Every structure is written in structure tokens, then in C-alpha cells.
Amino acid sequence: MRAALLWLNRDLPATPSRDWTSGCEETWLDRAWVGVDIGKQHHHAVVVDAGGDRLFSRRVANDESALLALIGEVSALAEELVWAIDLHSSESALLVALLLARGQRVVYVPGMMVNRAANTYRGAGKTDAKDAYVIADQARMRRDLTVVRADEELVVELRMLTALCVPKTASVQVKRHGDTRG
């Protein structure tokens, strides 16, 4: 099991400071922070513990199955997770919706805050992994971040919009391909 955990978490040292094999049936951290550098097609997620140590780092596609797999893997790492994102826009909508649907806490770390804080961290240049680490670490240290919540009114409007789009899509397909219902 230890080899599997080290393989999943490639950024962990070869000789971890804790015995990662004990209590594998349970989560091994009380609390962890997940920083996600949002991109159009891919996101980068980094998990840090209470001391700011990197426990997990992975690039993930911005599609539902990949994001669900990420949420499952990361949820196994700690009892309580705080997810932090740097963009609150259409690129992050799917991830945020999946997290909120699963009762996860999501906070917003403004991009300007990430850019300024990144200058104080070691490492040259700007990478998605470094930004995700900075986002997670800022969420760990700061208590003034905005919590992202599902607005009931917005959810109702989105459901109505989705309901309107499905019949229109079906009618376009019928016009293009003909009625194949027999």
C-alpha cells in the first residue's frame, strides 16, 4: 500500500516522515488545502497539509470524469478539505459545481493575490504547478477569502436554461439528420 501511495503522490519524498501505511483504511490528515490553478482545457491541483508541505500534485483535464476522479483521490487524503480556485468563471464552473454538489468547501483566491504571493515563493518562472501550490498555501494561511456558494436563484436559472437548450438541440439534430424515430 505504501508503494501505491507514493506512486499516486509522486511529489512525496522517498522516505516520508510519517508511517503512511498505518491506518490506510482511514484518512491520514485531519485537514488539507487543495489549490487549483484553473485553465480552459486542464487544471492543476496541489494538496498541502497544515505545515504547507506538498502532498499531491497533478494536472487534470477539465471534464467531468477526470474531475470526479481527482475529487475522489483527494478526498481520501484528509477528513476535511478546503478547495481553493484562482478563477471564478466559466472555466471553473464544472469543477465548482461538482465540488458544491458533494458538500465540499470552496474558496476564491483572486488572481492578483496569487501573482503577488508567487513572487515570495522559491522557484523561477511561472508554472501551473507553482501557481496551484501558491493558491493552496494562501488558502491555508488566510482567513479572509471569499467562500464560493451555490446561489439558489442562479441554480434555478441554470436548470431552466438547460431545460430550454435540450429541446432546441434535439430539434436541430432532427432537422440535420431527419426524424429517425420510425
N, C-alpha and C positions, 0 to 999 in steps of 0.2 A: 504494500500500500504506500509506503514511503516513496518508492521509486515513481509510482503513479502521481503522487502529489508534486514531486519535484519536476516531473515531466510537464504536468499541467501548468506549473508555475515556474517557468524557465528562468525567471529573474531571481529566484531564491538562491542563496548560497549553497554550495555543495554540502556543507556541514551546517545545518541550521542550528540556531541557538536553543531551540526548543525540541522536545521529542514529538515530532509531528505524527507519529504512529499511534500514540496513546489517545484513546477517546475518539477515534475516527468516525464512530457512529454519530457523534455529536459535533456541533460546530466548535472550532478551536479558538475563536475570538468572541469576546462579548460585543465588540463594536468595530466596524471598519468603515472607511470612506472610499467611495468609488468616484473617481474623476473621469469624465467622458469628454474627450475632445471631439466635437461634432463635425462631421463632414457630410457632403452630399451623398456620396456612394458608400463611404466607410467611416466608422467611428473608431477611436482608440480609447480603450478603457484601462485604467490603472487603479489598483486597490492598495490602500495604505492602512497600516494599523495605528494604534494610539501614539506610537513613537515616531510616526512618519516613515516607517520602513516600507519599502515597496514589496508587496506580496504577490502581485499578479499584474501582468501587462499583456494586452492582446489587441490586435486590430480585428475589427468585426464588420461584416457587411451590413449595410442599412436595409435589411429585410427581416421580416417577422421571424422566420425560423432561426436565423443566426442570432438575432437579439434575444429570443426566448432561451436559446442555448446558453448565451452569455449570462442572462439573468439567473438561470438555474445553477451554473457553475459558481458564480459569485455569491449567490445566496447560501451556498454550502460552506462558505468561508467564515461567516460571522452570524451571530444571533441577531444583531441589529446593524442595518446598513443605512448609510446616508449617501444617496446618489447626487452627484453634482455635475451640472452641464454648463457649457460656456455660451451656448446659443439657445434662445427661446424662440425658434422659428419653425418653418415647415420641415427643415432638415431633421430637427429633433422631435417632431410630432409623434412619430411612430414609437420611438423609444419611450418618450414621456407617457404616452397612452398605455403602453404595456406595463410600465412601472406602476403607474397610478392604479391600474386595474388590479394589480397584485398587492396593493396596500403599501408600496414602498415610499419612503420619504425622499423627495427630490428637491434640491435647492439650486438656485441660479447664481452662478459666479460670472459677473459681467466680463466681457472680453477685455476691456481696458484694464480691469483689475488683474486679469491673468497676464497680460502683456507687461505691466509694470512689475508684478511679482516675479515673473520669469527671469528678469534681469538679476535678481538676487540669488538665483539657484545656480549651482555648478553646471557645467556643460556648455559647450559652444553651440551656437546656432539655435534655430527654432525647428523642433520636430513635433510630430503629433504625440509621440510618447512622452516627451518632456512637458508639453502643454497639459496632457492628461494628468501627469503627476502633480503639476503645479495646481491644477483645478482640485484634485483630491486633497492635497495638502492645505490649500486655502480653506476648503470646506471643513477640514479637521480643526483648524486653528480659529476660524472666525465664527462669531455667533450672530452677525448682523446680515446674513444672506437671506434673500427672499425665498420663501418656500413656495414651490410650484404646486398649485391646487387645480383640480378639475372644477371648472366653473359649471354649475348645473345648467345655467342658461345656454352656455356655449355647447355643452354636450347635447342638449335638446336640439339646438340649431343644426349641429353637425349630423345628427341622426336624420333630421328632416331633409337636409341636403343630400345625404347618401340615399335616402329613400327615393328622392326625385331623380337622382342620376341613374339608378338601376333600370327603371323602365325606359329611359331615353337611350341607354346603351343597348338594351335589348332591341328597341325599335330600329336603331342604326344597323345592328347586325342582321336583322330581318331584311332591311332594305338592301344591304350589300349582298347577302347570301341567299336570299329568298326564304320563305317560310318552309322549314323542314320538319314541322310537327306532324305532317302526314295527314 
